[in-house]
Amino acid sequence: MLRGAPRHTRVVYDVVNTSCSIAFQRFFMVYTVPSCGFARCYVIAGSRGLMVVDPGSRGAARAAARLIRQELGMPLTAVRYVAATHFHIDHIGGMGPLLAACGPETRLLFPPPVHDYLTGRRRLNRMAGWLSALPPVTLAAARGLRRLEDALPATLAGIPLPLLHRRTELSFPVERCDFPRTGAGPPGFADWEILATPGHTEDSTSFYSRETAALICGDLILHMKQDGRGVLNAFCWNRDVILDTLVRLRHTIAPRTVYPGHGEPWEGGERMLDNIVKQW
């Protein structure tokens, strides 16, 4: 079992470069953006371009752009989607700056309940575990901050505090947003499934590739200790629901690499979800 942070899952590719476009024949890879905020950010390479997941700060947006340009050697116009696993500030705070740097065809992906947040029909969930579960994760994540922009969001939307949970102002036009249902991923990412994984929040989703057995799980599971055993997130909206979600996933998917919202990605066997720890 790898105990570090795997940069990507397995890759089989045949990339054809043209003057301003890149055609992907087969390119299945997840890149971990270097520590650049309180939450982890990932870049998925699909058959028609890239998808950036959870850029949570201005620094995360800049780091994702740097990875795309320097490590992948691709223009930001290759970014087809910028996605959020859920509507919390540490996962959406860099979406606006990244979108502004991408092409006009780039779309934002949010879970369906976010549409209700933006239209005022629903409020952010109240969270449990503010004192017991959140501080250790925040302190551990803060050690990875390299510069001030890593902690600076471009919006104050997505803060689940009583006085702030009504704020949903975004730093980008709502017209650029899509709210896909669970099931097959968006065009160019058909190998990825969008899974409803509520519990941390009501709107929480994950991305799962059966082709590579990779799971990008948002804040469902944490891996702060880097010991190869993830922890079910105790800072959540509903502990019964998040536990039910984990049980359901154990019976429906078999990831061999998990990319958490906080902590380092890790690899394991097909039953790695059986080793997830519940700390309450």
C-alpha positions in Angstrom: 0.0 0.0 0.0 1.3 3.4 -0.9 1.4 5.8 2.0 2.4 8.9 0.1 0.3 11.0 -2.2 0.0 9.3 -5.6 0.2 11.9 -8.3 -2.2 10.0 -10.5 -3.9 6.7 -11.2 -2.8 4.5 -14.0 -2.6 6.0 -17.5 -3.1 4.7 -21.0 -2.9 7.5 -23.5 -2.3 8.6 -27.0 -2.3 12.4 -27.2 -2.3 14.3 -30.4 -1.3 17.9 -30.3 -2.6 20.4 -32.9 -1.9 24.1 -33.0 -4.6 25.1 -30.5 -6.3 21.9 -29.5 -5.4 18.6 -28.0 -7.3 15.4 -29.0 -7.4 12.7 -26.4 -7.7 9.1 -27.6 -7.4 7.4 -24.2 -6.1 9.5 -21.2 -7.3 8.5 -17.8 -5.5 10.3 -15.0 -6.0 12.2 -11.8 -3.4 14.8 -10.9 -3.2 16.0 -7.3 -2.6 19.8 -7.2 0.2 20.5 -4.7 -1.0 21.8 -1.3 -2.5 25.2 -1.9 -5.3 25.7 0.5 -7.3 24.2 3.3 -8.9 21.6 0.9 -7.4 19.3 -1.7 -7.8 20.2 -5.4 -7.5 17.7 -8.3 -7.3 17.7 -12.1 -8.9 14.9 -14.1 -7.8 14.3 -17.6 -10.7 13.1 -19.8 -11.2 12.1 -23.4 -12.0 15.7 -24.5 -10.1 17.9 -22.0 -9.7 18.5 -18.3 -11.9 18.9 -15.3 -10.7 20.7 -12.1 -12.3 19.5 -8.9 -12.6 21.7 -5.7 -10.3 24.7 -6.3 -11.0 26.2 -2.9 -9.0 29.4 -2.9 -7.2 31.9 -5.1 -4.0 30.0 -4.4 -5.6 26.7 -5.5 -6.8 28.3 -8.7 -3.3 29.5 -9.4 -1.7 26.2 -8.5 -4.1 24.2 -10.7 -3.4 26.6 -13.6 0.3 26.1 -13.1 0.0 22.3 -13.0 -2.0 22.4 -16.2 0.4 24.7 -18.1 3.7 23.4 -16.8 3.2 19.7 -15.9 0.7 18.8 -18.6 1.9 21.4 -21.1 -1.7 22.3 -22.0 -3.5 25.7 -22.3 -6.2 26.6 -19.8 -8.7 26.5 -22.7 -8.4 22.7 -22.3 -10.3 22.9 -19.0 -13.9 21.8 -19.9 -15.3 21.9 -16.4 -14.5 23.3 -13.0 -16.5 21.2 -10.4 -17.3 21.3 -6.7 -18.1 18.2 -4.6 -20.2 20.4 -2.3 -21.0 24.0 -1.6 -18.5 24.9 1.1 -16.1 27.9 0.8 -12.9 25.8 1.0 -14.1 23.9 -2.1 -15.5 26.7 -4.2 -13.5 29.7 -3.2 -11.2 29.6 -6.2 -13.7 28.7 -8.9 -14.2 32.3 -10.0 -10.5 33.1 -10.6 -9.9 29.8 -12.4 -13.0 30.2 -14.6 -11.8 33.7 -15.6 -8.5 32.3 -16.7 -10.1 29.5 -18.8 -11.9 29.7 -22.1 -15.5 30.9 -22.7 -16.7 27.4 -23.1 -15.6 26.2 -19.7 -18.6 25.3 -17.5 -19.0 25.0 -13.7 -20.5 21.9 -12.2 -22.4 21.9 -8.9 -24.6 19.3 -7.2 -28.3 19.9 -7.9 -29.2 21.3 -4.4 -26.8 24.2 -5.0 -29.3 25.6 -7.5 -31.7 25.9 -4.6 -29.1 27.6 -2.5 -28.5 30.2 -5.3 -32.2 30.9 -5.8 -32.9 31.2 -2.0 -35.2 28.1 -1.9 -32.8 26.3 0.4 -30.1 27.2 3.0 -26.8 25.6 3.7 -27.0 22.8 6.3 -26.1 23.4 9.9 -23.1 21.4 10.8 -22.2 19.3 13.8 -18.7 18.9 15.2 -17.5 22.5 15.2 -15.4 22.1 18.4 -14.6 18.4 18.3 -14.1 17.5 14.7 -13.2 20.7 12.7 -10.2 22.2 14.6 -7.8 19.2 14.1 -8.5 19.0 10.4 -8.2 22.8 10.0 -4.9 23.0 11.9 -3.4 20.1 9.9 -4.5 21.6 6.6 -3.1 25.0 7.6 0.4 23.5 7.7 0.2 23.1 3.9 -0.4 26.8 3.3 2.5 28.4 1.4 1.3 31.9 0.8 -1.5 34.2 1.8 -3.5 33.6 -1.4 -3.7 29.9 -0.5 -6.2 30.9 2.3 -8.0 33.6 0.4 -11.3 32.7 -1.3 -12.8 34.9 -4.0 -16.2 34.7 -2.4 -17.8 34.5 1.0 -20.4 32.1 -0.2 -20.5 28.6 1.3 -19.8 29.4 5.0 -22.2 27.2 7.1 -22.3 29.6 10.1 -25.6 30.9 11.4 -24.9 34.5 10.4 -23.3 33.7 7.1 -25.1 30.6 5.7 -27.5 32.7 3.7 -24.7 34.2 1.6 -24.6 32.7 -1.8 -23.0 35.5 -3.9 -20.7 34.1 -6.4 -17.7 35.6 -8.2 -18.9 34.3 -11.6 -22.2 34.3 -13.6 -24.8 31.7 -12.7 -25.3 31.3 -16.5 -21.9 29.4 -16.6 -23.2 26.8 -14.1 -24.6 23.3 -14.7 -26.2 21.1 -12.0 -25.9 17.5 -13.3 -27.8 14.7 -11.8 -26.1 11.6 -10.5 -25.1 9.0 -13.1 -22.7 9.3 -16.0 -20.2 12.1 -16.0 -20.4 15.1 -18.4 -19.4 14.9 -22.1 -15.7 13.9 -22.3 -15.8 12.2 -18.9 -18.1 9.3 -19.5 -15.7 7.0 -17.6 -16.5 9.0 -14.4 -19.7 8.6 -12.5 -21.3 11.3 -10.4 -22.3 9.8 -7.1 -24.7 11.3 -4.5 -22.7 10.9 -1.2 -24.7 13.0 1.3 -23.8 13.3 5.0 -21.1 15.8 5.3 -23.6 18.1 3.6 -26.9 17.4 1.9 -25.5 18.3 -1.5 -22.2 16.3 -1.2 -21.2 14.4 -4.3 -18.2 12.2 -5.4 -16.6 11.3 -8.7 -15.9 7.6 -9.3 -14.1 6.0 -12.3 -14.7 2.3 -12.7 -12.0 2.2 -15.4 -9.2 3.3 -12.9 -11.0 2.4 -9.6 -10.4 6.0 -8.5 -12.7 7.8 -6.0 -12.7 11.6 -5.5 -14.8 11.8 -2.4 -14.9 15.4 -1.3 -15.3 15.7 2.5 -16.9 12.3 2.9 -13.6 10.7 4.0 -10.5 12.3 5.4 -6.9 11.1 5.4 -5.0 13.4 7.7 -2.7 10.9 9.4 -1.4 9.3 6.1 -1.6 5.9 7.7 -3.5 4.2 4.8 -6.8 4.2 6.8 -9.3 7.0 6.0 -11.6 8.5 8.6 -15.3 9.2 8.1 -15.7 12.9 8.5 -17.3 13.7 11.9 -17.7 17.4 10.9 -20.9 16.9 9.1 -24.6 17.7 8.7 -25.9 14.3 9.6 -23.9 11.5 11.0 -26.5 8.8 10.4 -26.7 9.8 6.7 -22.9 9.9 6.2 -22.6 6.5 7.8 -25.4 5.2 5.5 -23.5 6.6 2.5 -20.3 4.8 3.4 -22.2 1.5 3.9 -23.9 2.0 0.5 -20.6 2.7 -1.3 -19.0 -0.4 0.2 -21.7 -2.5 -1.6 -21.6 -0.6 -4.9 -18.1 0.5 -5.8 -14.6 -0.9 -5.2 -12.0 1.9 -5.4 -8.3 1.2 -5.2 -7.3 4.9 -4.9 -9.2 7.4 -2.8 -8.7 11.2 -3.3 -10.0 12.9 -0.1 -11.0 16.5 0.3 -8.5 16.9 3.2 -5.3 14.9 3.6 -3.3 12.9 1.2 -4.6 10.4 -1.5 -3.9 6.8 -0.8 -4.0 3.4 -2.5 -5.3 0.1 -1.2 -7.1 -3.1 -2.2 -10.6 -3.5 -3.6 -12.0 -3.6 -0.1 -10.3 -0.4 1.1 -13.6 1.2 2.1 -14.0 -1.5 4.7 -11.0 0.0 6.6 -12.6 3.5 6.9 -12.7 4.4 10.6 -15.7 6.0 12.3 -14.6 8.2 15.3 -17.8 8.8 17.1 
